[in-house]
């Protein structure tokens, strides 16, 4: 088995942020789509009338995550994902004082819809953002969708992902010319596949499934 670390949600380039409250609870704000809204795409209050890309979706009855594993270099590693692997999601959250990186949720892979180039028909993938966008635009661009098991969850409280964690999980070293946030972000832009001690270190940071909200 393996674990994957994927950076999700809004980042420093967006005009809105994902808020982190003093008790560790948070709101994971989705990124906006680059195309106008159309059925069956979603909207979010933070983005007004714009369409949003809610991915991962860890609150629907069936948890899903999608990515362009064939076309996007950042997601190539996900082509090796298998049932039982764990996708852990890292997000930039902002408290009243500062922005920092936190683990916000996890998806345990149960099934995979791979290389989608045509309408797949109704199925467990219906609520995923990639499927919604493709049905709105008729552009099926070889994306993959991962179904989560019952162990998939959005964490009740965010888990800080510090430089010490990044050393253990990503094997990265500090960069004197960059902040901790910038350094970790630069090492987590691409989805990372982790095995051995690094997988163990990442899994150990995740609250158990019984802690899901």
N, C-alpha and C positions, 0 to 999 in steps of 0.2 A: 504494500500500500504506500501511498504518498499523501502529502498535504500540499496545498497550493495557497499562496498569499496573493490576493488581488486587491488593488487599490480602487475604491469605488466612491461614488457620491461627488458632490461639488468640491472644487478645489480653489486655489488662490486666484485663478483666472476668472471666476464667476462673481457676479455682483451680490449674490446671496451666500449664506454659509449655513452649515449644519451646527445648530447650537448645542453646547454642552452645559448642563446645569450643575450647580455645586454638589449635588448628591450623586453625580455620575450618570444620571439619565440623560438622554439625548434624543434629537430628531435627526434622522438621516435624510437629507434633502436630495432628491434625484437631480441629475443633470438635465438641461433642456435639450430637446431634439433640435436638429438643424433645419427641419422642415416644418411647415405649418400644421397645426392640429387637424386631424380628420379621424372619424370613427375607424377602428376602435381604440385609438390612442388615448392616453390619459393626460389629465392636467393636475397641477398641484397649486395650492394657494400661494406659495412663494413665487411662482412664475406666472400668475395671472392667466391669460388666455393662451399662453404658449403650451405646446405639447411637451411632455416630459418623458424621460427614459427611466422608468422605475426598475432598476436592475442592479443588485439582486432584488427579488420579491420574496421576502421571508415572512410576510404576514398573510398571504393568501392561503387557502386550504392546502394547496400543493405549492411548496417552495420551489422556485426556479432561479437559475442564473443563465444568462446567455452571453456569447461573445463571438467575434468574427475570427475564429481560430485558424481559418484557412487564409484569410486576407490580411489580418492585422498582426504585425510582427510581435506586438506586446502580448498577444494571446496564444502564440504558437505552442507553448508548453502544455496548454490545456488539451491538445489533441491526444496526449498520453493519459488523460484522466480515465479512471475505471471505477466501477461500482465499489463502494467502500472508502474511496478517497475522500479527503476533507478539503473543501474550499473555505478559506478563512478570509474575511473581508476587513480591509484596513481603510480608514476614512479620516479625512481632515476635519476636526471638530473645533469650534471656537467657543471658549468660555468668555466671560466678561473681561478677562485680562489678556488672553493670548490664544493663538491657534496651536494645536498640537495633534499628533497622530494617535489614533486609538483603534483597537480591534472592536468591531461593532456587531459581528454576526458570523455564522458558519453554516455551510450547507454540506451535508453528507451525501455524496453522489449515490443515487439509487438507479437511475436510468439516464440514457443519453440519446438525444435526437441530433444526429450529426450531419453536417454538410447539407443544410436545407436550401435547396435550389428551386423548390416548387411548393405550392400549397400542400401541407401534410394532412389536411382534414382535421376534424375535431379530435382533441386529445388532451392529455395532462398539461401540454405546453400552451394552451390557449391564452392564459393570462400573461405570458412572458412578454417583455417589452419588444424584443426582436420580432416576435410573431405579430404583435399588434402593429408595429411599424410596417412590416412587410404586407400585411393585409390592407393597410391604408394606402400604400404606394404601389403595390404589386411588384415590388423589387425584392426578390428572394436571393440574397447575396452570400450564400454558402455559410451562414451562421450556424452555430451549435447551441443547443439548449440542454442544460443539466437539470434533472429532476432531483429534488432533495428528499431524503427519507424523513421519518418522523423525528429524527434527532436534529434536524435543521432548525435554526432559530435565530432571531434577532436578540442579541444580548440585552438583558434588563438594564445593565449598566456598562458603560464603555470601559474597556481595558487599556490603560496607557501602554503605548508601544514606544519605549525609550531607546536611547542609543545602546544601552546595555542589552536590551532585548534584540535589537537589530544585529548586534555582533554575534549573539548566540544563534539567531534564526537565519540571518542572511550572510553571515561571515564577513560583514563589512567593517571598514576601519574609519575612524573619524577623519574629517577633512577640516584642517585649521582655518581654511578660507570660507567655510560655509557654516551656517547654523545647524543645530541638531535636526530641526525640521527639514531644512533643505537637503541635508545629507541623506536622511532616511528616505525622503520622497524620491530622490534621484535613484536610489537603489531598489525602489519598489514600483517604478512606472510600468515595467513589464511584469506579467504574472510569473511568479517564481515557483518552480516545482521543487519540493523539499523532501528528502528521505533521510533515514538514519537519525543521528543525533539532532539535526536541524528540524526534522519533522517532529520528533519527540518534544523539542523545546517549544515549537509553535502550538502543538496540541495541548501542552501543559498550561499555556496561557489562557485557553478557552474555558469559560465556565461550563459546567456539565449541563447536559440537556434538561435536567430537572429545574435549572435556573432560568429557563426561557420564559419570557413574558407572555 
